[in-house]
Amino acid sequence: MKKEFYSNGKLLITGEYLVLDGAKAFALPTKFGQKLIVEKGKHPGIKWTSFDADGSKWLDLQLSFYDILKKNTVDESDSIKNTLIEILHQGYLLNPNFIENSDGFSITTHLSFPRNWGLGTSSTLINNIAQWIEVDAFVLLNNSFGGSGYDIACAQNDSPILYHLNNGKPVIEKVQFEPKFSENLYFVYLDKKQSSKASIVSYYNNKNEGLDQKIIANNKITSAVLKAKTLVEFAIALEEHEAEMSTILEMQTIKESLFPDFDGVIKSLGAWGGDFVLVLSDENPVEYFNEKGFKTIVSYKDMIL
């Protein structure tokens, strides 16, 4: 009965925030991801165990089918357990059979990236659960977490994608992106888990003024990013993107706030101010970022599928 499922992590290169309103987003699935293993359980309910990339156990729970069916989240302090119950409850509403026809499960998850990296611990989990219980991952995401769904698209695809919402429905286009300047691209982890709530509030407060024009501008920049033949063309497009989003969010760019002396381009990815940034540099930037206290620098070839 043992079944295994796997989903890719994600990085959003263009279209952050605006993707929520139908703009085209360019996203890259990562070589890192999450595996979910389902086996027959010894008792009714679900024995759930999760391991981080270093092999350490970070979650060890016993979930009753009753709690999942009734969405019992009694202990408000246990947010991880409550989140898991919420996802499984929404899954049950979409396909009751996975519980009604079962005597119990033993489930194990394994991340291949440190879970604080922000590469999609939740999205890879939701996509794996959706595969297991045979429901639409985009619907499961919408009913539990919410969001644009680009991360689910990355979880399901092994190539670069263009992603947008059309009347709330995901539209995924596989695209070619094999930059000759990939050796000049790096991903630097800021070691700062970013809550995107504040910047989303800023976005919603400012988005409606000229939203259509902002989406058109975003799509034009995204197209330029994809068509860039040289590092210079790529850099110009990403700098323009940073400037546009800085205006919309009323926030400094990450380069202005943290790395004003850096000789190169730095692009925020996803929620501004946290997780990874994309760095474009003629020279290897490891020494620069190490001196600034940032020790996790991953090359493009080591990060992207």
Buried (B, 14 or more C-beta within 10 A) or exposed (E): EEEBBBBBBBBBBBBBBBBBBBBBBBBBBBBBBBBBBBBEBEEEBBBBBBBBBEEEEEBEBEBBBEBBBEBBBEEEEEEEBBBBBBBBBBBBEBBEEBBEEBEBBBBBBBBBBBBEBBBBBBBBBBBBBBBBBEBBBBBBBBBBBEBBBBBBBBBBBEEBBBBBBEEEEBBBEEEEBEBEBEEBBBBBBBEEEBEBEBBBEBBEEBBEEEBEEBBEBBBEBBBBBBEBEEBEBBBBBBBBBBEBBBEBBEBBBBBEEBBEEBEBBBBBBBBBBBBBBBBBBEEEBBEBBEEBEBEBBBBBEEBBB
